[in-house]
């Protein structure tokens, strides 16, 4: 569990600098230069992500059950996951989806985390998905009082909505069809 928590501290910590210390982030980026800052940010985030994956995998080998989710929560989780991939893609493909949702990446993270909290009841699940949910909520609230960084994206177009929707649903189908089982070792449909 230690590796999972350390990974979350590094990953979420780096992604929270803009929330907790935006002036420090700006000063540091100005002092180092934007590209070196982004390199450090990316490296720390990558190390955190690797530790999250490794730590979560280790924690799943010796699970600590907190609650047993009813079967219907798996169905609800599958439903909540439908818009996640289109929202993720809409963050980089500006169109009506991005304009309407305003922060589609954070909306996707919140839905993803909530869906996984509903369907899983182990301590590692609560730590992993609960942390991401809390971070996404805090980040969304904090954006009201700050200017979020610009995300590199394609030019705005209505076609982007169709691309985000189509490609997002294809990704969702791929995860249901076996990609989630291959990557995570668990099928969201409960088949082996």
N, C-alpha and C positions, 0 to 999 in steps of 0.2 A: 504494500500500500504506500510505502514511503516514496518509491519511484513515481507512482501516479501523482501523488501530492506535489512532489518536487517539480514534475513536468507541468502540472497545472499552475504552480506559482510562477514558473518561468514564462510559459506561454501566455497565460492570462495577465500576468504582471506586465509583460511587454505590450500587450494589447490594451492595457489600462493606463499607460503613461499619459496618453492624451486626455484621459478622464481625470486622473488624479493630479498630474503635474504638467499641464500643457505649456506653461511658460518655461519650465525646465527643459521640456522636450524641444521647444523652439530654440532656446539658447544653445543646447547641446548640438542640435542639427546645424545651427549657424556656425558654431565653433569648429565642429568636425567637418562640416560640409554635408549636404543632403545625401549624396551617394554613400559616403562612409557610414553615416547614421543609418541609412536604410540597410546597409550590409550588416551592421551590428544587430539591428532590429530583426532582420531575417534569420541571422545565425542563431541568436538566442531563442527566437520563436521555433526554429527547426529543432534545436536541441530539446526544447520543452515538448514539442509535438512527439518526437521520438520517445522521450521518457513517458509521456502519457500513454502512448500505444504499448510500450513495453510494460509499464507498471500496471495498466489495466489488464493486459494479457496474463500477467503473473497473479493479479488479484482474482481473476476468474478461475484460476486453477484451485484456489482454496476459498470459495465464496462464503461470505457472511450474510446470511439471509436476514433481512429486516421485515419484509412482508411478502406475501404471496399474492401477486396481482390476479384478479379474476380474469377469466378468458376474454371477456368482452373488452377489456382494456387493450388487448392486442389488436382487436379489430378497430378500435378507436385510434390507436397509434398508427395503424396502416392508413387510415383516412387522413389523419393530421399530417402525415408525411407526403401526401399527394402534391401540395403546392411547394414543398421545400426546394426541390431542384429547379423548378421554374423561377422561384424567387432568387435563388443563388445566381442563376444566369442573368436575371434581370438587373442585378447589381452592376453588371459589366456591359449590359446591352440596353442602354436607356431608351425608354419608350413610355407608353401609358402606364404600364405596370410599375415601373420605377417612380414615375411622377405621382401616382396614386398612393403607393405604399410608402414613399419617401426614403425608407431605409430597408430595402428588401433583404439585404444580407442579414441584418439583425433580426428581421421577422423570420427568416429561414432558420436561424440559429435557435430562436425561441421555440418555434414549432418543433424542430428536431429534438431539442432537449426535453420539452414537455412530453412529446410522444414516447421518448425512450424512458422517461421517469414513470409514465403510466404502465409501460409494458414490462418493466424490470424492477425487481425488489431487493437487490443485493446492495451492500454497503458501498462497494466500488461504483455501482451504477448511480447511487445517490450522490456520491462525491463528484463523479465525472459530469453527469448530466445536470445535476443541481448547480454546480459551479458555472457551467456554461450558461444555464438559464439566468442565474443571478447576474452574471457579467453582462449578458445581452440586455437585460432589463435596465441595469445601471448605465450602460453605455447609451441606450436609447433616451433615457431621462437626461443624461448629461449633455446630449447633443443640443438640447433646447437652449443651453446656456453657452455654447461654444460653436465654433465653425469646424465641422468635421473635415478631415483631410480629403482631398479629391482622389477618387478612385479612377485609375486609368480605364477608359472604356471606349467603345465604338461611338461613332456619331449617332445622335438621337434619330430614331426612325420608328414608325409604326411596325415595320417589318421585324424589328428587334423583338417585339412582343411575341410574334408568332414563332420566331426562332427560339426564344427563351421557353415558351410554352411547349413547343414540339420537342426540342432537345431535352428539356427538363423531364417531360413525361417518358421519353425514351430511356433516360438515365434511371428514372424511378422503376420502370419495367425491368431494366437490366439488374437493378439491385434486388428486386423481387424474384427475378428469374435465376439468381444464383450468385451474382456478384457480391452481395452482402455475406452470403455463406462462405464464399471463397476468401473474402478479405477479413471477415470478422469471426468466422467459424460458427456462425449461428444463422439459421434461416429465419427471416421475419415471418414466413408463412408456417413455420413449425415443421417443415419437412426436412428430412435428412438426405 
